[in-house]
Amino acid sequence: MIALRLTSTLIFTALLASCASKVPLSETQPMPLAAIPMLQSPASAKTALIAGNFRCELGNQVDVSADPQHPDAINVAWKGRSYPLRAVTTSTGALRYEDAASGHVWIQIPAKSMLLNAKAGQQLANECKTR
């Protein structure tokens, strides 16, 4: 159990570091969906946004939906509140959405997704997967 938790922590740290931007969160700019090459091809399941109900470790739940009025944005529902997040480019191919005001960050890779609070420097939900 301890080895599994340590391994999970190390993988999360490496993933978070690889998605990190050298630009402070307050200075990042939302990018139009069409300008993000990895998001232009919805035929690729590895790079397309997966929306829906996510079950996460420790019984957490996150609901993700595309924003129909803003193609470069999503809405994340977490603990009874909804947060609008905008797409941010990454060098790793992971999908990353941020809200500078609340500090919420949604990172999605093919194997799992996670919700972070960059302002507080904490992980809110990890190992998030759709049913």
C-alpha positions as CSV (number, residue, x, y, z in Angstrom):
1,M,0.0,0.0,0.0
2,I,2.8,2.4,0.9
3,A,4.7,1.5,-2.3
4,L,1.6,2.1,-4.4
5,R,1.0,5.5,-2.8
6,L,4.7,6.5,-3.2
7,T,4.6,5.4,-6.9
8,S,1.4,7.3,-7.5
9,T,2.9,10.4,-5.8
10,L,6.0,10.2,-8.0
11,I,4.0,9.7,-11.2
12,F,1.7,12.6,-10.3
13,T,4.7,14.8,-9.5
14,A,6.4,13.9,-12.8
15,L,3.1,14.5,-14.8
16,L,2.5,17.8,-13.1
17,A,6.1,19.0,-13.8
18,S,5.8,18.0,-17.4
19,C,2.6,20.0,-17.8
20,A,4.0,23.0,-16.0
21,S,4.2,26.3,-17.8
22,K,7.1,28.7,-17.3
23,V,4.6,31.5,-17.4
24,P,2.8,32.3,-14.1
25,L,-0.8,31.3,-14.0
26,S,-1.9,34.9,-13.7
27,E,-0.1,35.7,-17.0
28,T,-1.3,32.7,-19.1
29,Q,-3.7,33.6,-21.9
30,P,-6.5,31.4,-23.1
31,M,-5.8,30.0,-26.5
32,P,-8.5,29.5,-29.2
33,L,-9.2,25.8,-29.8
34,A,-8.3,26.1,-33.5
35,A,-4.9,27.4,-32.6
36,I,-4.0,24.3,-30.6
37,P,-2.8,21.7,-33.1
38,M,-3.4,18.8,-30.8
39,L,-7.1,19.7,-30.4
40,Q,-7.8,20.2,-34.1
41,S,-8.3,16.6,-34.9
42,P,-11.3,15.2,-32.9
43,A,-10.8,11.9,-34.7
44,S,-7.8,11.2,-32.5
45,A,-9.2,9.8,-29.2
46,K,-5.9,10.5,-27.5
47,T,-6.2,14.2,-27.9
48,A,-9.9,14.9,-27.9
49,L,-11.5,16.2,-24.8
50,I,-13.4,13.6,-22.9
51,A,-16.4,15.2,-21.3
52,G,-18.8,13.6,-18.8
53,N,-19.0,12.3,-15.3
54,F,-15.6,11.4,-13.8
55,R,-15.1,9.2,-10.7
56,C,-11.9,9.9,-8.9
57,E,-9.9,8.4,-6.0
58,L,-11.2,9.0,-2.5
59,G,-14.8,9.1,-3.7
60,N,-14.4,12.5,-5.5
61,Q,-16.5,13.3,-8.5
62,V,-15.9,15.9,-11.3
63,D,-18.3,16.7,-14.1
64,V,-16.8,18.1,-17.3
65,S,-18.7,19.6,-20.2
66,A,-17.7,21.6,-23.3
67,D,-18.8,25.2,-23.3
68,P,-21.1,25.6,-26.4
69,Q,-20.5,29.4,-26.5
70,H,-16.7,29.2,-26.3
71,P,-15.0,26.4,-28.3
72,D,-11.8,26.8,-26.3
73,A,-13.5,26.4,-22.9
74,I,-15.0,23.8,-20.7
75,N,-17.1,23.9,-17.5
76,V,-15.9,21.8,-14.6
77,A,-18.4,21.1,-11.8
78,W,-16.7,20.3,-8.5
79,K,-18.3,20.1,-5.0
80,G,-21.5,21.9,-6.0
81,R,-19.8,24.8,-7.9
82,S,-19.1,25.3,-11.6
83,Y,-15.9,26.7,-12.9
84,P,-15.3,27.9,-16.5
85,L,-11.8,26.9,-17.7
86,R,-10.0,28.0,-20.8
87,A,-7.6,25.9,-22.9
88,V,-3.9,26.4,-22.4
89,T,-1.2,25.0,-24.6
90,T,1.2,22.4,-23.3
91,S,4.4,20.9,-24.7
92,T,3.4,17.4,-23.7
93,G,0.2,16.9,-25.6
94,A,-1.9,16.8,-22.4
95,L,-5.1,18.8,-22.5
96,R,-4.9,21.6,-19.9
97,Y,-7.6,24.0,-19.0
98,E,-7.2,26.8,-16.4
99,D,-9.1,29.5,-14.6
100,A,-6.7,32.2,-13.3
101,A,-9.4,33.7,-11.0
102,S,-10.1,30.5,-9.0
103,G,-6.8,28.8,-9.7
104,H,-8.5,25.6,-10.9
105,V,-6.7,23.5,-13.5
106,W,-8.0,20.4,-15.3
107,I,-5.4,18.2,-16.9
108,Q,-6.5,15.3,-19.1
109,I,-4.3,12.6,-20.5
110,P,-5.5,9.4,-22.1
111,A,-5.1,7.3,-19.0
112,K,-6.6,9.7,-16.4
113,S,-7.5,13.2,-15.5
114,M,-6.9,15.4,-12.5
115,L,-8.2,18.6,-10.9
116,L,-5.7,21.0,-9.2
117,N,-5.9,24.3,-7.4
118,A,-2.8,26.1,-8.6
119,K,-3.3,29.0,-6.2
120,A,-3.4,26.8,-3.2
121,G,-0.7,24.4,-4.7
122,Q,-2.9,21.4,-4.1
123,Q,-4.4,18.4,-5.8
124,L,-8.2,18.3,-5.5
125,A,-9.0,15.1,-7.4
126,N,-6.7,12.5,-9.0
127,E,-7.1,9.3,-10.9
128,C,-10.3,10.6,-12.5
129,K,-11.8,8.3,-15.1
130,T,-15.2,8.2,-16.8
131,R,-17.4,5.2,-16.1
